[in-house]
């Protein structure tokens, strides 16, 4: 092999390595909230007010639990109002559409006034077992909801619920993200799906080790997904994944996270650990 060819190959290898390194991210702890956020399952970053909303189950995720609440928290981790909205049933995923905050309860979706925290409406989901996450198409004004108990995806549109998708390969559907006219779905087996709501075409983006609880987009078809047990994964544009954090040995969960793109900070609820952790991305 000639020296010139060796130099060419070495340059190509170095370029590939450099590109690969550029595709990774590093997570650095910023702050952790106090433990008044009881059993936090989901965090929502609301850019209009520059605040966080935290859905606190406040006990076990069961039909009997009517003590759940939503806390309003500053971007410094300090609680602004602990019970912004209360008397909710096992709150989990959230989304904002206009001046309304939507949150899943066990078998229905609550609609909350974003200014006052008052519950305005509740929308029951037929046959629901364990409603979980929410994602919103703000252009078409559709609120998407997962039912982890049945492996289904529902849509709330104009005050009416309709079934979007069910059956194999959906199972234990949880995390949701809507972007670029596609609905990303975190499956119970660790598969990250992309659904075209118009055609119902389902495609696979990536696969991690366990059920996907939360999904946030970092741009350019890259994502961070969490597994409830305590794992945080980086999903690259080519579908490959990197495990960036694992607190499962310490029994610290990582539930439905939020992302502040301007500050490049993730907000991860720790469930039974009763805190929210802020982590910067570099």
Secondary structure, DSSP 8 states (H G I E B T S, - for coil): --HHHHHHHHHHHHHHHHHHHHT---EEEEEE--TTSTTEEEEEEETTTTEEEEEE--S-SSTT---EEEEEE-TTS-EEEEEEEEEESS---EEEETTEEEEE-SSEEEEEETTT--EEEEEE-TT-S-EEEEEEETTTTEEEEEETTTTEEEEEETTEEEEEEESTT--S---EEEETTEEEEE-TTSEEEEEETTTTEEEEEEE-SS-EEEEEEEETTEEEEEETTTEEEEE-TTS-EEEEEE-GGGT----B-EEETTTTEEEEE-BTT--EEEEEE-
